[in-house]
């Protein structure tokens, strides 16, 4: 038995691993060419300029083609896309929306400007929403659910969509960490009412910041377009509508400025052409690791068909097992630990205290529908902390080689043999 590096032995690996950021690690000449076009056209704004802008339009068209959706709208960030999604569905004060206890802050924060009360549901062993707990959290005020596919692994879409349909709930698919993923042959983001993606630097595609709203529903699309551009629908969008009257000025309402720039879109136009290669490489490495773990049946490998393959996640039998495994793997030179900054949101002080930018605002202000909301992680989502304490993750990037994966396997075998 080899001596663990943790105890003074020789590490399996001393060289650094390639970057784990999928899209960012492949930024290069393709993106530079598209961005250079924008610079020479002197037209970084998507709707007009000194030259002729067209990168945002081309990116949205490519998204529609790849995903097979009717409508796609580039926006300034993933959070902006979530704001557009909430606006598109017409959610507001008095409404409740169920979100995962384990997620990124945006799923919570995007609801509050509309006066919507967030309701947390527990997660399962896949680190995604537990359909049974979603059903338990439904009240007469529940109007929608946000389904997150954490780190590229699809949530239990069939069960969640069945619960939503039975209770007449709207569905927002948050594909921020899973753009390009699928579920049993269906593209993530095409099964709910509306969907969003993020192109922040950690995502499968990146423009540093950037986001996407997409849907098959024309009414939701028009509302999202209005909200992302001060309530107006510019002539650019009219050709996409079956009923141009939906874009009439009489339908205007106040919105924000959440538009995607031509520079963001140009970068993404270069990136999206690499998406298949990114996913193919990461999925192949993920599959090799999964096959190897079959010899360790006591350790659960998180996986669902259609997984993007960007995070190899193991659920250990106990919290102590997870801590020891992660420490030992890190000592062997393997980056093992959380692959995102997502957390149990119910443990955050500003959420437990229901703080708002102004104390009188809905949903939590005096006399507002969410005034008496209580976020108690030990009583409401009892499995989240236990599951999070037992999982360990190893990020996978498209520049990883077979040799890199072999080093991970060698370290796994060495560490588990010493347990």
N, C-alpha and C positions, 0 to 999 in steps of 0.2 A: 504494500500500500504506500503510495506516494505521500510525503509529508506536505501538509497544506502550507501554502505561502503565509497564511494567517498565523502559523506556528513556526515560521522560519524557513519553510521549504522554498524551492524555486518556483516562481510564478509560471503559469502556463503561457502567459503573454506579457510582454513589456512594451511592445510597440502600440501606439495609439490606434484606435479603430477609426474607420472613415466616419464622416458626419452622419448623424441619424436623421437629419432634416431632409425629407425626400425630395421636395421640389428644389429647395435652395442648393442642395449639393450638386445639382445638374445645371445651374445657371451658367450660360455661356454665350456662344456666338449667335445662336438662334434668337435669344431674347434681345441681345444687343442690336441685331439687325432691325428687329421690329421697333425698338425704342429709338434707334437712329432715324427711322422713317418719320417718327413724330417730331423729333428735333428739327430735321431739315424742313418739315412742313410748317414748323413754327405754330403748331396747332395742338396744344396739350388738353384743350377742353373738348369734350366729346361731340358737342352739337354744332360748333362752328369755330372758325379760326382764320388765320391769314391764309393757310392752305386748306386742304380738304381732309378733315378728320374722318376716320373710319375704323380704327382699331377696336373700339368698344363694340361697335355694331358687328364686326367680324367675329369677335370673341363670343358674343351672345349667340350668333348664328351657329358657331361651332359647338357650343354647349347644347343648343336645341337639336342639332344633328346627332351628337353623340348619345345624349340621354333620351332622345325621342320624346321630348316635351314640346308643348306648343309655345311656351313663353319663358324667356330668361332675361333677367335684368341685372346687370353689373352695378354694384354699389361700392361704397368706400371701405367697408369692413364687414366682417361677419356679424358684429353687433348691429351694424346698420341694416343688414339683411334681416335680422330678427325683428328689429323695429318695424321694418316694412311688412313682415309676415303678420305681426300683431295688428298693424293698421289694416292690412288687406282683409283680415277676417272680421274686422269690425268689433274687436273685443274692447271692453271698457269697464268703468266702475260697477261693482257688484258682481262681475264675472270672476270665476276662479279658473285657473289653469294649472294642471298637474305637471310637475317637472321632476326629474330624478334628484334624489338627495345628493348623489355623487355626480358632479358636473362642473362646468366652468361657470363663472359668475354671470356671464352674459344671459344665460337662460333665465336667471332670476331678475337681473337688472332691466332687461328689455320689457318686462311686463309692467314695471312700476310707473313709468311715465304715462301709461294709459289708465292708471287707477285699478289695474287688474291685480287680484290677490293671488300670489303664488301658493301652491299647495304641494308639499313634498311627498313623493312616494319612494318606497324602498327599492334597492337594487337586488339582483340575484347574483349567482356565481359568475355570470358573464359580465358583471360590472355595469350592466344596462338595466333599464326599468323592469321591475317584477310585475308582470301583468295582473297577478292576483292582488297585489297591494294597490295598484292603480285602481282596480275596481272597488276596493275597500275605501278609497279616498274620495270617491265620487259623491257629490251632494247635489241638491237641486240647482245650485249656482254654478256647477262645473260646466264649462263651455268647450274646453279644448285640452289637449295633452301635447306636450313637447317630447318627442321621442329622440333621444340622443344615441348615436351609434359610436360608443367610446373607442377612441384609438383604432378606428378602422374596422371594428368587429360589429356586424349587424346586430341590432336588438332583435328580440323575439317578435318580429313584425306581424306574423299571422295572428298570434294571440292578442297582441296589443290592438291591432286593427279590428279584431272581432269585438273586443271590449268597447272600443270607441264607437263602432257601428251600433252595437246593442244599446248604448246609452246616448246615441245621437251627438257624439262629441266630434269637434273638428280636430284635425291632426296636423301639427307642424313637425316635419322631419328636420332635425338638426344634424346635417351631414358635415359639420365644420371639420371634424376629424376623420371623415370617411368618404370624401369626394372620390368618385370612381368605384366605390364598393358596390356590392350587389347582395341580394338576398334571394336565394333559391331561383336564380335566373332573372330576377327583376332588379333594375337599377335602384339603389338607394336614392330617395328623394322623389321617386315617381309613384309612390303608393299612398301618400297622404294627400291632404288638401293643398298644402303649400310646403316648400322646402327651402332650406338655406345651406350655403357653404361658406367657408372662410378660406382666405388665401394669405393669412398671416404666415410668418416665416417658418413655423414648424409644420405646416400643412403639406399635403401631397402635392399641391401646386402652390406657388407663392408669387406675390408681387410686393412682399414686405408687409403690406396691409391690402385689404380688398375683400370683397364679399360678393355673393350671388344669391338672388331670390329667383326661384323657378316654380312653375305650376302649369297645370293644364286648364285652369279655370280663368276665363277671360275677365270676369268681374273682379276677381282677386288681383289679377295682373294690373288692371287699370288703377285700382286703389293703391297698389304698391308703387306704381309709376308716379301717381299723384303725390304720395307721401314722401318719396325720395327727391322731389323737385318742387317744393313749395306749393304743392296742390295742383300743379298744371300738368297737362299731357301735351307734350310738344308734337308738332306734325310728324316728326321722325317715326313715331309709334303707330300712326294711323293705318299704315299698310298691313300691320299685324292683326288688326281688329276686324272681326266679322261685322261689328256694329259700331262704326265711327262715332255715332251719337253718344256713346258711353264716354267719349273724350270731351264732350261739350263743356264750355266754361261754366255752365250752370251747375255742374257737378263738383266744382272746385271746393276744397276745404284746406285749412292750414296744414302745411307739411314742413319738412326740413330740407336741408341741402345735403344729400347723402350720395351724390353722384360719383360714379367711377370716372377717373381721369383717363385720358388716352395713354398716358405713360404706364399706369397700372395695367390697362387692357393690353397694351403692346407686350409687356412682359408676360402676361398670362397667355397671349396668343402663341408665343414661343414655347411656354411651359406645357400647354395642353397637348401639344403634338408629341410630348414625351411621356404622357400619362400612361399609355399602354406599357411602355418599356419599364417605367417605374414600378407599376403594379406586377408585371410579369416577374421581374427580378426579386422583389420583396416577397411575393407569394411563393416562389420557388425555394427561397431560403427558409421561409416559415415552414413549408411542407417538410423540408429535410430535418428541421429541428423537431417537428411533431412526430415524424416517423421514429426518430431516435428515442423520444420520450415514452414510446410504447412499452419499453422495458421497465418503466417506473410507474406502474398502474396506481400507486398510492398518491401520485401527484396529478392533479387535474390540469390539463392544458385548455385554456380558453380558445375556442374556435367555433366558427359558424361558416358554412359554405358562403363564399363571396367576400370573406375577410380580405382587407387590403394587404395584410401581411406586414404592416409597419411596426407592430409591437408583438413580441413573443411573451405571453403572459401565463404564468403558472400560479395556481392556487394551491398553497401548501396545506398540509393537514392542520397545523397549529401556527399561532403567531410566533412562537419561539422557533419553529422550523423555518419560517420565512425570514426572520431576523438573522439566524445563523447562516442560512443559505446565501442571502444577499451579501452579508459581510465577507463570507469566504470567497464568493465569486468576484467581488470587487478586489480582494487581495490577490486573486489569480489574474488580475488585469482585465476583467470583463465588466463593462459598465452595466451594472445590474441595480435596478431601483425604479422609481416611478418614471414613466416616459412622458408625463405631462404634469402640469401644476393643478389639475383638477383636484377637488377635495370634497369632503363632506360639508356641504354648504351650511348645514344646520348647526355646525360647530363655530361658524363665523360670528363674531360679536355683533357686527353691524346688522346681521340678519336676525339674530336672536333678539336684538333690541329694536328691530323694525325701524331703523333710522332712515330718514328721507332727506333730500336736499333742503326741504322746508317742512317743518313738523306738522303743518296743517294740511298737507297734500294727501289725497287718496293714494293708495288704498288704506293707509294706516292712521290718517289724521283723525282728530276727534269727530265722532258722528259718522265716520266713513265705514263702508262695509267690512273692511279688514281691521278695524280698530282693535278688536279683541283677538286677532289671530295670535296663536302661540306656536312657536317653533321649538319643540322639545325633542331633540334627537334620541334621547333614551326612551321616550314613550311612543314616538310617531314612526320612526324608521329604525327598528331595533336591530336589523341585520347589517346595516351599512358599515359600522365601525369594525365589526367582526370580520366581514369579508375583506375590507380594505387592509386590515392588519395581517391577512394571510396571503396576499398576492404579491408576487415579485414580477418584474418585467425587464426585458432586454429589448431595446430599440433596434430596428433593422432599417438600413438605408439602401438605396439603389447602387451605391458604390461598394457595398460589401462583396467580398469574393467568397468562393467556396472555402478558401483557406481560413478566412475570418470565421465562417460558420463552423469549420472543423475545430478551431480553437475554442469556440463556445462549447461545443460538444465535449471536447477533452476536459474542459474545466468542470462542466456539469458532472461528468463521470467521476472525476477526481474528488469533487466536493461531496457527492452523495455516497461514494465508497467510504469516506471517512466519518460519515454521520453515525 
